[in-house]
């Protein structure tokens, strides 16, 4: 699956905003969705690259492959790779996965597949806690 983490020289959260992330599991997401929370995908579709699109009909995602992948019912298309899969809860968006592609079920149904944050949470934690090198030195 294709994902990467990029460390910027300077923080941009005050300019561009920030979305928190959470390493969730099937039980936690199921519990959140019992309330008013919902899972959505946001991205720039190939057919309208200038306009942000959000699919609010992602339903209940399912973790597969020993929780290394997340399958959801979001409407995605080629070019959506890298789109955030967000949990909207109590007025806040939390990144729970990154859309990566699709797979075909045994029944022949195409299903969007994402990489859960749990797959790369250690990299994110390391970036948060690692001291910044002076003058951009490595």
Secondary structure, DSSP 8 states (H G I E B T S, - for coil): --------SS--HHHH---EE----HHHHHHHHHTT-EEEEEEE-GGGTTSEEEE------EEETTTTEEEE-----TT-TT-EEEEEETTEEEEEEEEEEEEE-TTS-EEEEEEEGGGTHHHHHHHHHS---GGG--
